[in-house]
Amino acid sequence: MTSVLYDAPGPKARARSRMFSIIGGVLIAAGLVWLILTLGAPRTTVSGAVQPGMWDPTRWDIFNDLEVWRSLGRGALATLQMAGVAAVLAIVLGVLFSFGRASETAWIRIPTTVILEFFRGMPVLLMMLFILLVFSTGAFMAGVAALAVYNGAIIGEALRAGIRSLPRGQREAGLAIGLTPTQTRFRIEFPQAFRQMLPIIIAQLIVLLKDTSLAYVLGYSELLRVGVNNLSSFFGNRYAFSLFFVVLAIYLAMNLLLSWIARRVARSTGPRAGKPTATNLAALGSTTLTDQPLQGSTSAGAASGGAEAEGRGDARGH
């Protein structure tokens, strides 16, 4: 399959690209090895004391304590709890924002546009602090509200773009069969736009999960605060790096799991190769309905023509 954007690379270009890839991989591997060795080397403080390297077993012995893992588990559960509630509210707000933004009524569309631009331009941390100080909510509600509003605005814009990318025939077909504009939006346009924008929505939910770490400033006992602040203060700075490393690994595990779920959902809900989509079926149906009268009239014309010829032959015979 050829590309219309650039010519297919020749043998020299492929060899050059392979060489650059190998050199880049070697440089990256060398950088990782240097980083690991540097972190593992002993360090001398200003007072002359020698500190063991970051990979020394004495910096990791606290993880033999089950209570440490319980504390980290409670922090991860608090992070997932905030992310889960905020994700549900963000999707609901995103749907409402998309309908308001795409409304044909000016007094609905213009205020919604102003609100969306305001929320999209405000930093999430500043919004958390604003909600906490002005409305005197708890740390959990301030974090959930800020994450839901900000990410709901982003999701709403994605859904609006998905609705606008649909062919106009989808809406016209819904109105032609007697549906109201609102019913057409809910029953025809929105399901297709949601499926089309599902990867973007789930990617934004991953960003939401990572942004829960901003609740650290509010005093909410999420994973980052429990691991880096509470446990590090309790056990001392000697274990700061090891706790940071474990918290980072837990965040990566949660994000990779959510990314894997996103890919599975996108693969299972997307159009399958070799199977006609709803648009193609509609086009096929219209083509068939259009062609059938033509074929029928042609067959009828051929049959009538044959009957006339046979009648003329019989008349000549008589």
KATAJO-V498515 format. One record per helix or strand of 3 or more residues. SS is the DSSP state (helix for helix, strand for strand). FROM is the first residue (numbers start at 0). LEN is the number of residues. If there is no record, write none. Layout:
ss->SS from->FROM len->LEN
ss->SS from->FROM len->LEN
//
This chain:
ss->helix from->10 len->30
ss->helix from->56 len->3
ss->helix from->60 len->4
ss->helix from->65 len->36
ss->helix from->105 len->16
ss->helix from->123 len->11
ss->helix from->138 len->26
ss->helix from->167 len->9
ss->helix from->180 len->16
ss->helix from->197 len->19
ss->helix from->222 len->13
ss->helix from->236 len->33
ss->helix from->277 len->40
//
